[in-house]
Amino acid sequence: MEPSAERRIAWGHLALVTALAAAAVAYLIDARGVSLHPHNLLFLQPTAILVLVLWAIIAVACLRGDRSGEAPAQTWPERLKVLALVGTFGLFILGLERIGYDIAAWAFVTAALAIGGERRPLMLALFPAVFVAAVILVFKAMIPYPLVTSIL
């Protein structure tokens, strides 16, 4: 077999990740133009750097024509799981301000674990609570404005 027959540059994927990386960089440049205060760039700058690193890795794979990372075709039950997770994430976003970040995040993590196939009751009971408590407490310590919470 010819190497060129197996390898094709994934132009569509490359264009998409390049557009996303460009948007992240443009947003970072705009934010840095407004203020260089660490509170304003606390999450944005590291996220933009991570986006650029991931862009470089994906761009190299697209240019090499590496198709080893392509996912196999999904069955309908797998697609329904994905749709359920997307719907649950939408409910999470809608619930953030209404019921608080802590309760919404706990419900989302619990539902995501259940949708993903976790069936051990102890794991479903403990992991979401501990994870959400740690995340909310760290965010409250780092973010200078109040976070809407119901319990924490």
C-alpha positions in Angstrom: 0.0 0.0 0.0 1.1 3.5 -0.7 1.5 5.7 2.3 -0.4 8.5 0.7 -3.5 6.2 0.3 -3.7 5.7 4.1 -2.9 9.3 5.1 -5.0 12.3 4.3 -4.9 15.6 5.9 -8.0 16.2 7.9 -8.7 19.8 6.8 -12.2 20.0 8.4 -10.9 19.0 11.8 -7.9 21.3 11.4 -10.1 24.3 10.5 -12.4 23.7 13.4 -9.7 23.4 16.1 -7.8 26.4 14.5 -11.0 28.5 14.7 -11.5 27.5 18.3 -7.9 28.3 19.3 -8.1 31.6 17.5 -11.3 32.5 19.4 -9.6 31.6 22.7 -6.6 33.7 21.9 -8.7 36.6 20.7 -10.7 36.5 24.0 -7.5 36.4 26.0 -6.0 39.3 24.1 -9.2 41.3 24.7 -9.3 40.4 28.4 -5.7 41.4 28.8 -6.3 44.7 27.0 -9.0 45.5 29.6 -7.1 44.5 32.7 -4.0 42.6 33.7 -5.2 42.1 37.3 -4.8 38.4 38.4 -8.4 38.1 39.5 -9.5 38.8 35.9 -7.1 36.4 34.3 -7.2 33.6 37.0 -9.0 31.1 34.9 -8.8 32.7 31.4 -5.1 32.7 30.9 -4.3 29.1 31.9 -7.3 27.9 29.9 -6.1 29.8 26.8 -2.6 28.2 27.2 -4.2 24.8 27.6 -6.3 25.4 24.5 -3.2 26.3 22.5 -1.3 23.2 23.7 -4.2 21.0 22.8 -4.5 22.7 19.4 -0.9 22.0 18.7 -1.3 18.3 19.5 -4.5 18.0 17.4 -3.1 20.0 14.5 -0.1 17.7 14.3 -2.4 14.7 14.2 -4.5 16.4 11.5 -1.6 17.2 9.4 -0.1 13.7 9.7 -3.3 12.2 8.6 -3.5 10.1 11.8 -6.8 8.3 11.8 -6.1 6.1 14.8 -8.1 8.3 17.1 -11.3 8.1 15.2 -14.2 6.6 17.2 -16.0 3.6 16.0 -19.6 3.9 15.0 -22.0 4.2 18.0 -25.0 2.1 18.7 -28.4 3.7 19.5 -28.1 3.0 23.2 -24.7 4.8 23.3 -26.1 7.7 21.4 -29.0 7.9 23.8 -26.6 8.0 26.7 -24.8 10.9 25.1 -28.1 12.8 24.5 -29.1 12.1 28.1 -25.8 13.5 29.3 -26.2 16.6 27.1 -29.7 17.1 28.5 -28.5 16.7 32.0 -25.8 19.3 31.4 -28.4 21.7 30.1 -30.4 21.2 33.3 -27.3 21.8 35.3 -26.7 25.1 33.6 -30.4 26.1 34.1 -30.2 25.2 37.8 -27.0 27.0 38.7 -28.6 30.3 39.7 -32.0 28.9 40.7 -31.0 26.1 43.2 -27.3 27.0 43.7 -24.0 25.8 42.3 -23.6 23.2 45.0 -26.9 21.4 44.5 -26.9 21.7 40.7 -23.3 20.4 40.5 -24.1 17.5 42.9 -27.2 16.5 40.9 -25.2 16.7 37.6 -22.3 14.7 38.8 -24.6 12.0 40.3 -26.7 11.8 37.1 -23.5 11.7 34.9 -22.1 8.8 37.0 -25.4 7.0 36.7 -25.7 7.6 33.0 -22.1 6.5 32.6 -22.9 3.1 34.2 -21.8 3.5 37.8 -24.0 1.3 39.9 -22.2 1.1 43.3 -24.4 3.0 45.8 -21.5 4.0 48.0 -19.8 5.6 45.0 -22.9 7.4 43.9 -23.5 8.7 47.4 -20.0 9.8 48.4 -18.1 10.8 45.3 -20.4 13.6 44.0 -20.8 15.1 47.5 -17.0 15.1 48.2 -16.1 16.3 44.7 -18.7 19.1 44.7 -17.8 20.3 48.2 -14.1 20.4 47.3 -14.7 22.3 44.0 -17.1 24.8 45.6 -14.9 25.5 48.5 -11.9 26.0 46.3 -13.8 28.3 44.0 -15.1 30.3 46.9 -11.6 30.8 48.2 -10.3 31.8 44.7 -13.1 33.9 43.2 -13.5 37.4 44.7 -17.3 37.5 44.2 -20.0 35.4 45.9 -21.1 32.1 44.4 -24.8 31.3 44.7 -25.0 28.2 46.9 -27.7 26.5 48.9 -25.7 24.5 51.4 -22.0 25.4 51.3 
